[in-house]
Amino acid sequence: MNELLFLGNLGTGEIVIIAIIVLLLFGGKKIPELMKGIGKGVKNFKDGVKGLEDDIKLDDNNTDKK
């Protein structure tokens, strides 16, 4: 379990090093495109989860009426 919590031990120095490595790997022009793609993916995921929740609520309401 402790192995999964390693992200909580990151300090400012480690975050700066990771940011520099990402900048070197992807370049300054690719990072906004990458973040935009990640944002769209998260939005689509949230919309899908909300759609499932709405379907479950509708199904529960239809079951209660019968």
URQUI-V584335 format. One line per field, one symbol per residue. burial: + if it has 16 or more other C-alpha atoms within 10 Angstrom, else -. Layout:
# URQUI-V584335
burial->???
This chain:
# URQUI-V584335
burial->------------------------------------------------------------------
